[in-house]
């Protein structure tokens, strides 16, 4: 299963003939291709999968998705701890 992660566009540039952006994933900055979302601007949130932006999200949608991902991570950690106790 593959997962797209929301991030915030903090910089846009043309690199080697492609529209690229620096994306902030809660303090971790990565580059991604944003050719598929030509209307994107700095400050937009987007879903990134395998280095490519898939769509633009509202800040509310991005925060909701990040919250759900955190819940999954917390549950996974809790299940791992319970397995070690058994």
C-alpha positions as a Markdown table, in Angstrom:
| # | Residue | x | y | z |
|---|---|---|---|---|
| 1 | Unk | 0.0 | 0.0 | 0.0 |
| 2 | Unk | 1.3 | 3.5 | -0.9 |
| 3 | Unk | 0.6 | 6.6 | 1.1 |
| 4 | Unk | 0.3 | 10.2 | 0.0 |
| 5 | Unk | 1.4 | 12.6 | 2.7 |
| 6 | Unk | 0.2 | 16.3 | 2.9 |
| 7 | Unk | 2.8 | 19.0 | 3.0 |
| 8 | Unk | 3.0 | 22.8 | 2.6 |
| 9 | Unk | 4.6 | 24.4 | -0.4 |
| 10 | Unk | 7.2 | 26.8 | 0.9 |
| 11 | Unk | 9.1 | 27.6 | -2.4 |
| 12 | Unk | 8.5 | 27.1 | -6.1 |
| 13 | Unk | 11.2 | 27.0 | -8.8 |
| 14 | Unk | 11.8 | 25.8 | -12.3 |
| 15 | Unk | 14.4 | 23.1 | -12.3 |
| 16 | Unk | 15.7 | 21.3 | -15.4 |
| 17 | Unk | 12.6 | 22.3 | -17.3 |
| 18 | Unk | 10.2 | 21.0 | -14.6 |
| 19 | Unk | 8.1 | 23.0 | -12.0 |
| 20 | Unk | 9.5 | 21.9 | -8.6 |
| 21 | Unk | 8.7 | 22.9 | -5.1 |
| 22 | Unk | 10.2 | 22.6 | -1.6 |
| 23 | Unk | 7.6 | 21.0 | 0.6 |
| 24 | Unk | 7.5 | 21.2 | 4.4 |
| 25 | Unk | 6.3 | 18.1 | 6.1 |
| 26 | Unk | 6.2 | 19.4 | 9.7 |
| 27 | Unk | 9.8 | 20.6 | 9.7 |
| 28 | Unk | 11.2 | 18.0 | 7.2 |
| 29 | Unk | 11.8 | 19.7 | 3.8 |
| 30 | Unk | 11.8 | 17.7 | 0.6 |
| 31 | Unk | 11.6 | 18.6 | -3.1 |
| 32 | Unk | 8.7 | 17.5 | -5.2 |
| 33 | Unk | 7.5 | 17.9 | -8.8 |
| 34 | Unk | 4.4 | 20.0 | -9.0 |
| 35 | Unk | 3.8 | 19.9 | -12.8 |
| 36 | Unk | 0.4 | 18.2 | -12.2 |
| 37 | Unk | -0.8 | 21.1 | -10.2 |
| 38 | Unk | 0.2 | 24.2 | -12.3 |
| 39 | Unk | -2.0 | 26.6 | -10.2 |
| 40 | Unk | -0.2 | 25.8 | -7.0 |
| 41 | Unk | 1.3 | 28.7 | -5.1 |
| 42 | Unk | 3.5 | 29.1 | -2.0 |
| 43 | Unk | 1.4 | 28.4 | 1.0 |
| 44 | Unk | -0.8 | 25.8 | -0.6 |
| 45 | Unk | -1.0 | 22.3 | 0.9 |
| 46 | Unk | -0.6 | 19.3 | -1.4 |
| 47 | Unk | -0.6 | 15.6 | -1.3 |
| 48 | Unk | 2.8 | 14.2 | -2.2 |
| 49 | Unk | 3.4 | 10.6 | -3.4 |
| 50 | Unk | 6.7 | 9.3 | -4.6 |
| 51 | Unk | 8.0 | 12.8 | -5.1 |
| 52 | Unk | 5.1 | 14.1 | -7.1 |
| 53 | Unk | 2.3 | 16.5 | -6.1 |
| 54 | Unk | -1.1 | 14.9 | -6.8 |
| 55 | Unk | -3.5 | 17.7 | -5.8 |
| 56 | Unk | -4.0 | 20.8 | -3.8 |
| 57 | Unk | -5.7 | 20.6 | -0.4 |
| 58 | Unk | -7.2 | 23.2 | 1.9 |
| 59 | Unk | -5.3 | 23.7 | 5.2 |
| 60 | Unk | -8.2 | 22.1 | 7.0 |
| 61 | Unk | -8.1 | 18.9 | 4.9 |
| 62 | Unk | -4.3 | 18.7 | 5.3 |
| 63 | Unk | -4.5 | 19.0 | 9.1 |
| 64 | Unk | -7.3 | 16.4 | 9.3 |
| 65 | Unk | -5.2 | 14.0 | 7.2 |
| 66 | Unk | -2.1 | 14.6 | 9.3 |
| 67 | Unk | -4.2 | 14.1 | 12.5 |
| 68 | Unk | -5.5 | 10.7 | 11.2 |
| 69 | Unk | -2.0 | 9.6 | 10.2 |
| 70 | Unk | -0.8 | 10.5 | 13.8 |
| 71 | Unk | -3.6 | 8.4 | 15.2 |
| 72 | Unk | -2.6 | 5.5 | 13.1 |
| 73 | Unk | 1.1 | 5.9 | 14.2 |
| 74 | Unk | 0.0 | 6.1 | 17.9 |
| 75 | Unk | -2.2 | 3.0 | 17.5 |
| 76 | Unk | 0.7 | 1.1 | 15.8 |
| 77 | Unk | 3.0 | 2.1 | 18.7 |
| 78 | Unk | 0.5 | 1.0 | 21.3 |
| 79 | Unk | 0.0 | -2.4 | 19.5 |
| 80 | Unk | 3.7 | -2.9 | 19.3 |
| 81 | Unk | 4.1 | -2.2 | 23.1 |
| 82 | Unk | 1.3 | -4.6 | 23.9 |
| 83 | Unk | 2.9 | -7.4 | 21.7 |
| 84 | Unk | 6.2 | -6.9 | 23.6 |
| 85 | Unk | 4.3 | -7.3 | 26.9 |
| 86 | Unk | 2.9 | -10.7 | 25.9 |
